[in-house]
């Protein structure tokens, strides 16, 4: 039996992790919450240190986040490890072994009971010039504002697809920056198909208007059916301008104009961070939007007995769905260790409602295959290893690669410190396109799984247990 078998380990301090920890603790289960951030809240409720003062204006509904954070801190049943990085994990004979780095020191955690709420990160698409300093993800821009009170640039282009562009643009405006362009690749009318879902989630309309009001007051007008397809550096090597294209419904370029800016925040939704779950051996699948997710049953339990999952790793759906799943995971986990608690019909009904909205998001913000026409042979695909599209094509045409994994081995594409988190999905799509085949689920799942969860120095490795 592992040490402290009745103590549930939670990984992640965002909406899902906080909700799960509270639900399990309230049911009587002792909890250890392991969070990689220095402060609870995750990416959604990212908090700076106290020296930055009140950051309420940079959040919508921060009150909910603070209630959860303070409630977790107040529960004596919950122990929190902040700034803790899990670099390796294994599952063997019913025991999950987590190797955790805290302040440069390694701790080994053995447990049969685990809830994973590891969230997601920005999805990127390569294009000429995306490796120029000043080209960032929307999450990167928002993280600097929320976590450090730093505005990445004075003249910002916010582009890509998805509702996350709105809070990022609003955050830039509130921080004193100028949003010179706000570009959504898809058409706004796509939401008409999900009218019923909108009506049953009126709070989402309220949130949207919260951001739109800020943007409108700054005289920023969103343009639909536009995308950034190239970036250009100035004499100092930093971003000077971007090419903005009017695109058709398949993302093919129709007309291009140049826009001056010093920062381009470009993102295409989110990618579930399934690395830890995949390392443990949890069953994964490919969602409707092509992203790899962890498969969970109605109780949020994964394919591994005693390992539960909640939040974005089961499919991108936003904070409210994450909280709904977190509560169910926490209650199910508490029941797993013997607490007298049940998941109610109300909990399942709330999750189903939020899941319908998540499905509407996928339908409203698809990423069409036409984006591949933006790249050319000299376009860098892997920024870490400086691998160009021509290198990938050479691996297929001359070296005989028949899938993305083989092309990766030939070119080192995706073998940098991020281990393919940035380029992995694009490599799968581009190699399959060059082979004139559809990407397989095996290719997609292979691209997100990696043996080292977080980079670790040789010194830390040598000093470990």
KAQUIZI-V642234 format. One record per residue. RES is the residue in one letter. SS is DSSP state (@ for helix, = for strand, . for the rest). PHI is phi in whole degrees, -180 to 180 (* if undefined). NEAR is the number of other C-alpha atoms within 8 Angstrom. Layout:
# KAQUIZI-V642234
res:RES ss:SS phi:PHI near:NEAR
res:RES ss:SS phi:PHI near:NEAR
This chain:
# KAQUIZI-V642234
res:X ss:. phi:* near:3
res:X ss:. phi:-73 near:8
res:X ss:. phi:-64 near:6
res:X ss:. phi:53 near:6
res:X ss:. phi:-60 near:10
res:X ss:. phi:-87 near:8
res:X ss:. phi:-91 near:11
res:X ss:= phi:-86 near:14
res:X ss:= phi:-99 near:12
res:X ss:= phi:-116 near:14
res:X ss:= phi:-116 near:13
res:X ss:. phi:118 near:16
res:X ss:. phi:-114 near:16
res:X ss:. phi:-92 near:14
res:X ss:@ phi:-54 near:16
res:X ss:@ phi:-69 near:18
res:X ss:@ phi:-65 near:18
res:X ss:@ phi:-64 near:16
res:X ss:@ phi:-65 near:14
res:X ss:@ phi:-66 near:16
res:X ss:@ phi:-62 near:15
res:X ss:@ phi:-65 near:13
res:X ss:@ phi:-64 near:13
res:X ss:@ phi:-69 near:15
res:X ss:@ phi:-65 near:14
res:X ss:@ phi:-65 near:7
res:X ss:. phi:-83 near:11
res:X ss:. phi:106 near:9
res:X ss:. phi:-92 near:14
res:X ss:. phi:-66 near:11
res:X ss:= phi:-133 near:14
res:X ss:= phi:-115 near:12
res:X ss:= phi:-103 near:15
res:X ss:= phi:-105 near:13
res:X ss:. phi:-128 near:15
res:X ss:. phi:-77 near:11
res:X ss:. phi:-82 near:10
res:X ss:. phi:-70 near:7
res:X ss:. phi:-136 near:10
res:X ss:. phi:-66 near:13
res:X ss:. phi:131 near:14
res:X ss:. phi:68 near:12
res:X ss:. phi:-72 near:7
res:X ss:. phi:-71 near:8
res:X ss:. phi:-112 near:11
res:X ss:. phi:-59 near:12
res:X ss:. phi:-117 near:10
res:X ss:. phi:-80 near:11
res:X ss:. phi:-75 near:6
res:X ss:@ phi:-62 near:5
res:X ss:@ phi:-68 near:5
res:X ss:@ phi:-87 near:9
res:X ss:. phi:74 near:5
res:X ss:. phi:-71 near:5
res:X ss:. phi:-114 near:9
res:X ss:@ phi:-56 near:7
res:X ss:@ phi:-66 near:7
res:X ss:@ phi:-92 near:8
res:X ss:. phi:-131 near:8
res:X ss:. phi:-101 near:8
res:X ss:. phi:57 near:6
res:X ss:@ phi:-64 near:9
res:X ss:@ phi:-57 near:6
res:X ss:@ phi:-61 near:7
res:X ss:@ phi:-62 near:11
res:X ss:@ phi:-67 near:8
res:X ss:@ phi:-61 near:8
res:X ss:@ phi:-66 near:11
res:X ss:@ phi:-61 near:11
res:X ss:@ phi:-68 near:8
res:X ss:@ phi:-66 near:9
res:X ss:@ phi:-64 near:11
res:X ss:@ phi:-64 near:8
res:X ss:@ phi:-83 near:6
res:X ss:. phi:-81 near:8
res:X ss:. phi:-70 near:6
res:X ss:. phi:-77 near:9
res:X ss:= phi:-108 near:13
res:X ss:= phi:-103 near:8
res:X ss:= phi:-117 near:8
res:X ss:= phi:-108 near:9
res:X ss:. phi:-95 near:11
res:X ss:. phi:63 near:11
res:X ss:= phi:-107 near:13
res:X ss:= phi:-108 near:10
res:X ss:= phi:-89 near:12
res:X ss:= phi:-101 near:13
res:X ss:= phi:-151 near:12
res:X ss:= phi:-152 near:12
res:X ss:= phi:-140 near:9
res:X ss:= phi:-124 near:10
res:X ss:= phi:-149 near:6
res:X ss:. phi:53 near:4
res:X ss:. phi:83 near:7
res:X ss:= phi:-113 near:10
res:X ss:= phi:-98 near:15
res:X ss:= phi:-108 near:11
res:X ss:= phi:-110 near:12
res:X ss:= phi:-102 near:12
res:X ss:= phi:-115 near:13
res:X ss:= phi:-101 near:12
res:X ss:= phi:-130 near:10
res:X ss:. phi:54 near:6
res:X ss:. phi:80 near:6
res:X ss:= phi:-106 near:8
res:X ss:= phi:-97 near:11
res:X ss:= phi:-122 near:9
res:X ss:= phi:-109 near:9
res:X ss:= phi:-114 near:9
res:X ss:= phi:-112 near:10
res:X ss:= phi:-157 near:15
res:X ss:. phi:-92 near:11
res:X ss:. phi:-119 near:14
res:X ss:= phi:-151 near:14
res:X ss:= phi:-122 near:15
res:X ss:= phi:-105 near:13
res:X ss:. phi:-135 near:17
res:X ss:. phi:-87 near:12
res:X ss:. phi:72 near:11
res:X ss:= phi:-151 near:11
res:X ss:= phi:-138 near:9
res:X ss:= phi:-60 near:12
res:X ss:. phi:-90 near:10
res:X ss:. phi:-117 near:10
res:X ss:. phi:-125 near:9
res:X ss:. phi:-74 near:11
res:X ss:. phi:-158 near:13
res:X ss:= phi:-57 near:14
res:X ss:. phi:92 near:11
res:X ss:. phi:-71 near:10
res:X ss:. phi:-95 near:8
res:X ss:. phi:-77 near:12
res:X ss:= phi:-56 near:8
res:X ss:. phi:115 near:9
res:X ss:= phi:-88 near:13
res:X ss:= phi:-133 near:11
res:X ss:. phi:-90 near:12
res:X ss:@ phi:-58 near:14
res:X ss:@ phi:-63 near:10
res:X ss:@ phi:-66 near:9
res:X ss:@ phi:-63 near:13
res:X ss:@ phi:-67 near:10
res:X ss:@ phi:-63 near:11
res:X ss:@ phi:-64 near:12
res:X ss:@ phi:-69 near:14
res:X ss:@ phi:-72 near:13
res:X ss:@ phi:-87 near:10
res:X ss:@ phi:-134 near:9
res:X ss:. phi:66 near:9
res:X ss:. phi:-114 near:7
res:X ss:. phi:-93 near:11
res:X ss:. phi:-64 near:8
res:X ss:. phi:-165 near:8
res:X ss:. phi:-88 near:10
res:X ss:= phi:-117 near:12
res:X ss:= phi:-119 near:16
res:X ss:= phi:-100 near:14
res:X ss:= phi:-111 near:15
res:X ss:= phi:-149 near:16
res:X ss:= phi:127 near:14
res:X ss:= phi:-154 near:15
res:X ss:. phi:116 near:10
res:X ss:. phi:-67 near:6
res:X ss:@ phi:-65 near:9
res:X ss:@ phi:-63 near:14
res:X ss:@ phi:-66 near:10
res:X ss:@ phi:-64 near:9
res:X ss:@ phi:-67 near:13
res:X ss:@ phi:-62 near:12
res:X ss:@ phi:-63 near:12
res:X ss:@ phi:-64 near:11
res:X ss:@ phi:-63 near:14
res:X ss:@ phi:-61 near:13
res:X ss:@ phi:-66 near:10
res:X ss:. phi:-91 near:8
res:X ss:. phi:96 near:7
res:X ss:. phi:-89 near:12
res:X ss:= phi:-111 near:9
res:X ss:= phi:-88 near:13
res:X ss:= phi:-78 near:9
res:X ss:= phi:-149 near:12
res:X ss:= phi:-125 near:14
res:X ss:= phi:-120 near:15
res:X ss:= phi:-111 near:15
res:X ss:. phi:-69 near:13
res:X ss:. phi:-91 near:13
res:X ss:. phi:-85 near:8
res:X ss:@ phi:-67 near:6
res:X ss:@ phi:-70 near:5
res:X ss:@ phi:-62 near:10
res:X ss:@ phi:-69 near:9
res:X ss:@ phi:-60 near:6
res:X ss:@ phi:-67 near:5
res:X ss:@ phi:-117 near:9
res:X ss:@ phi:-59 near:8
res:X ss:@ phi:-61 near:6
res:X ss:@ phi:-64 near:10
res:X ss:@ phi:-63 near:11
res:X ss:@ phi:-66 near:7
res:X ss:. phi:-89 near:7
res:X ss:. phi:-129 near:10
res:X ss:@ phi:-62 near:8
res:X ss:@ phi:-64 near:6
res:X ss:@ phi:-70 near:8
res:X ss:@ phi:-65 near:9
res:X ss:@ phi:-60 near:8
res:X ss:@ phi:-64 near:9
res:X ss:@ phi:-60 near:9
res:X ss:@ phi:-67 near:8
res:X ss:@ phi:-58 near:9
res:X ss:@ phi:-77 near:11
res:X ss:@ phi:-61 near:10
res:X ss:@ phi:-60 near:8
res:X ss:@ phi:-63 near:11
res:X ss:@ phi:-66 near:13
res:X ss:@ phi:-64 near:9
res:X ss:@ phi:-64 near:7
res:X ss:. phi:-90 near:7
res:X ss:. phi:62 near:6
res:X ss:. phi:-100 near:11
res:X ss:. phi:-117 near:8
res:X ss:= phi:-72 near:8
res:X ss:= phi:-113 near:9
res:X ss:= phi:-106 near:10
res:X ss:. phi:83 near:13
res:X ss:= phi:-130 near:13
res:X ss:= phi:-152 near:13
res:X ss:= phi:-84 near:12
res:X ss:= phi:-116 near:11
res:X ss:= phi:-164 near:12
res:X ss:= phi:-131 near:16
res:X ss:= phi:-132 near:10
res:X ss:= phi:-95 near:12
res:X ss:. phi:-87 near:8
res:X ss:. phi:-64 near:5
res:X ss:. phi:-87 near:5
res:X ss:. phi:85 near:8
res:X ss:= phi:-101 near:11
res:X ss:= phi:-58 near:15
res:X ss:= phi:-119 near:11
res:X ss:= phi:-162 near:12
res:X ss:= phi:-132 near:14
res:X ss:= phi:-93 near:12
res:X ss:= phi:-103 near:13
res:X ss:= phi:-114 near:13
res:X ss:= phi:-79 near:11
res:X ss:= phi:-121 near:14
res:X ss:. phi:-86 near:9
res:X ss:. phi:-68 near:8
res:X ss:. phi:-101 near:8
res:X ss:. phi:74 near:11
res:X ss:. phi:-81 near:11
res:X ss:= phi:-72 near:10
res:X ss:= phi:-111 near:8
res:X ss:= phi:-155 near:7
res:X ss:= phi:-123 near:9
res:X ss:= phi:-136 near:7
res:X ss:= phi:-102 near:8
res:X ss:= phi:-127 near:8
res:X ss:= phi:-78 near:8
res:X ss:. phi:-166 near:13
res:X ss:. phi:-113 near:13
res:X ss:= phi:-143 near:14
res:X ss:= phi:-123 near:14
res:X ss:= phi:-99 near:14
res:X ss:= phi:-125 near:14
res:X ss:= phi:-147 near:16
res:X ss:= phi:-126 near:12
res:X ss:. phi:84 near:10
res:X ss:= phi:-134 near:10
res:X ss:= phi:-117 near:11
res:X ss:= phi:-58 near:15
res:X ss:. phi:-92 near:11
res:X ss:. phi:-97 near:13
res:X ss:@ phi:-57 near:10
res:X ss:@ phi:-64 near:10
res:X ss:@ phi:-62 near:10
res:X ss:@ phi:-66 near:13
res:X ss:@ phi:-64 near:14
res:X ss:@ phi:-73 near:10
res:X ss:. phi:104 near:8
res:X ss:. phi:-65 near:12
res:X ss:. phi:-65 near:9
res:X ss:= phi:-121 near:10
res:X ss:= phi:-146 near:10
res:X ss:= phi:-109 near:12
res:X ss:. phi:-77 near:9
res:X ss:. phi:-60 near:6
res:X ss:. phi:-86 near:7
res:X ss:. phi:90 near:6
res:X ss:. phi:-82 near:11
res:X ss:= phi:-88 near:14
res:X ss:= phi:-130 near:13
res:X ss:= phi:-90 near:16
res:X ss:. phi:-78 near:11
res:X ss:. phi:-131 near:12
res:X ss:. phi:-87 near:7
res:X ss:. phi:-66 near:5
res:X ss:. phi:-101 near:9
res:X ss:. phi:68 near:13
res:X ss:= phi:-90 near:15
res:X ss:. phi:-79 near:15
res:X ss:. phi:-70 near:9
res:X ss:. phi:-96 near:8
res:X ss:. phi:-58 near:7
res:X ss:. phi:89 near:11
res:X ss:= phi:-108 near:13
res:X ss:= phi:-108 near:13
res:X ss:= phi:-135 near:15
res:X ss:. phi:-154 near:16
res:X ss:. phi:92 near:21
res:X ss:@ phi:-64 near:15
res:X ss:@ phi:-72 near:16
res:X ss:@ phi:-95 near:12
res:X ss:. phi:138 near:11
res:X ss:. phi:-66 near:12
res:X ss:. phi:-152 near:15
res:X ss:. phi:94 near:9
res:X ss:@ phi:-67 near:10
res:X ss:@ phi:-69 near:9
res:X ss:@ phi:-66 near:13
res:X ss:@ phi:-60 near:14
res:X ss:@ phi:-65 near:15
res:X ss:@ phi:-63 near:14
res:X ss:@ phi:-68 near:14
res:X ss:@ phi:-61 near:19
res:X ss:@ phi:-60 near:14
res:X ss:@ phi:-64 near:15
res:X ss:@ phi:-63 near:16
res:X ss:@ phi:-64 near:15
res:X ss:@ phi:-66 near:15
res:X ss:@ phi:-65 near:14
res:X ss:@ phi:-66 near:15
res:X ss:@ phi:-63 near:16
res:X ss:@ phi:-64 near:11
res:X ss:@ phi:-60 near:8
res:X ss:. phi:-96 near:9
res:X ss:. phi:106 near:6
res:X ss:. phi:-73 near:10
res:X ss:. phi:-86 near:7
res:X ss:. phi:-151 near:9
res:X ss:. phi:-133 near:7
res:X ss:. phi:-81 near:10
res:X ss:. phi:-85 near:6
res:X ss:@ phi:-63 near:6
res:X ss:@ phi:-63 near:6
res:X ss:@ phi:-63 near:11
res:X ss:@ phi:-70 near:10
res:X ss:@ phi:-66 near:8
res:X ss:@ phi:-65 near:9
res:X ss:@ phi:-62 near:11
res:X ss:@ phi:-63 near:8
res:X ss:@ phi:-63 near:9
res:X ss:@ phi:-70 near:13
res:X ss:@ phi:-69 near:10
res:X ss:@ phi:-63 near:9
res:X ss:@ phi:-68 near:12
res:X ss:@ phi:-62 near:12
res:X ss:@ phi:-64 near:9
res:X ss:@ phi:-65 near:11
res:X ss:@ phi:-61 near:10
res:X ss:@ phi:-61 near:10
res:X ss:@ phi:-69 near:8
res:X ss:@ phi:-87 near:9
res:X ss:. phi:-129 near:9
res:X ss:. phi:-73 near:8
res:X ss:. phi:-105 near:7
res:X ss:. phi:-83 near:8
res:X ss:@ phi:-67 near:7
res:X ss:@ phi:-62 near:9
res:X ss:@ phi:-61 near:11
res:X ss:@ phi:-66 near:7
res:X ss:@ phi:-74 near:7
res:X ss:@ phi:-76 near:12
res:X ss:. phi:-91 near:11
res:X ss:. phi:-131 near:9
res:X ss:. phi:-56 near:7
res:X ss:. phi:-91 near:8
res:X ss:. phi:-71 near:12
res:X ss:= phi:-73 near:15
res:X ss:= phi:-99 near:14
res:X ss:= phi:-107 near:13
res:X ss:. phi:-72 near:8
res:X ss:. phi:-67 near:9
res:X ss:. phi:-102 near:10
res:X ss:. phi:55 near:9
res:X ss:= phi:-93 near:13
res:X ss:= phi:-94 near:12
res:X ss:@ phi:-60 near:13
res:X ss:@ phi:-61 near:9
res:X ss:@ phi:-66 near:9
res:X ss:@ phi:-64 near:13
res:X ss:@ phi:-64 near:10
res:X ss:@ phi:-64 near:9
res:X ss:@ phi:-61 near:13
res:X ss:@ phi:-80 near:14
res:X ss:@ phi:-74 near:8
res:X ss:. phi:-107 near:6
res:X ss:. phi:-100 near:8
res:X ss:. phi:87 near:7
res:X ss:. phi:-63 near:11
res:X ss:. phi:-115 near:8
res:X ss:. phi:-156 near:10
res:X ss:@ phi:-67 near:12
res:X ss:@ phi:-64 near:9
res:X ss:@ phi:-66 near:9
res:X ss:@ phi:-62 near:15
res:X ss:@ phi:-63 near:12
res:X ss:@ phi:-65 near:8
res:X ss:@ phi:-72 near:9
res:X ss:@ phi:-112 near:10
res:X ss:. phi:69 near:10
res:X ss:. phi:-65 near:16
res:X ss:. phi:85 near:15
res:X ss:. phi:-105 near:11
res:X ss:. phi:-82 near:10
res:X ss:. phi:-63 near:6
res:X ss:. phi:-79 near:9
res:X ss:. phi:57 near:8
res:X ss:. phi:87 near:14
res:X ss:. phi:-62 near:9
res:X ss:. phi:-84 near:10
res:X ss:. phi:-102 near:14
res:X ss:@ phi:-53 near:11
res:X ss:@ phi:-67 near:12
res:X ss:@ phi:-65 near:10
res:X ss:@ phi:-61 near:11
res:X ss:@ phi:-58 near:14
res:X ss:@ phi:-66 near:9
res:X ss:@ phi:-70 near:9
res:X ss:@ phi:-66 near:14
res:X ss:@ phi:-61 near:13
res:X ss:@ phi:-63 near:9
res:X ss:@ phi:-68 near:9
res:X ss:@ phi:-81 near:8
res:X ss:. phi:62 near:6
res:X ss:. phi:-132 near:7
res:X ss:. phi:-90 near:6
res:X ss:. phi:-61 near:9
res:X ss:. phi:-90 near:6
res:X ss:@ phi:-60 near:8
res:X ss:@ phi:-61 near:6
res:X ss:@ phi:-62 near:12
res:X ss:@ phi:-65 near:14
res:X ss:@ phi:-68 near:12
res:X ss:@ phi:-61 near:8
res:X ss:@ phi:-70 near:11
res:X ss:@ phi:-102 near:13
res:X ss:. phi:-96 near:10
res:X ss:. phi:-150 near:9
res:X ss:. phi:-71 near:6
res:X ss:. phi:-101 near:7
res:X ss:. phi:-75 near:11
res:X ss:. phi:-131 near:8
res:X ss:. phi:-55 near:7
res:X ss:. phi:-135 near:7
res:X ss:. phi:-76 near:6
res:X ss:@ phi:-64 near:6
res:X ss:@ phi:-65 near:6
res:X ss:@ phi:-66 near:11
res:X ss:@ phi:-64 near:8
res:X ss:@ phi:-68 near:6
res:X ss:@ phi:-85 near:6
res:X ss:. phi:-74 near:7
res:X ss:. phi:-81 near:5
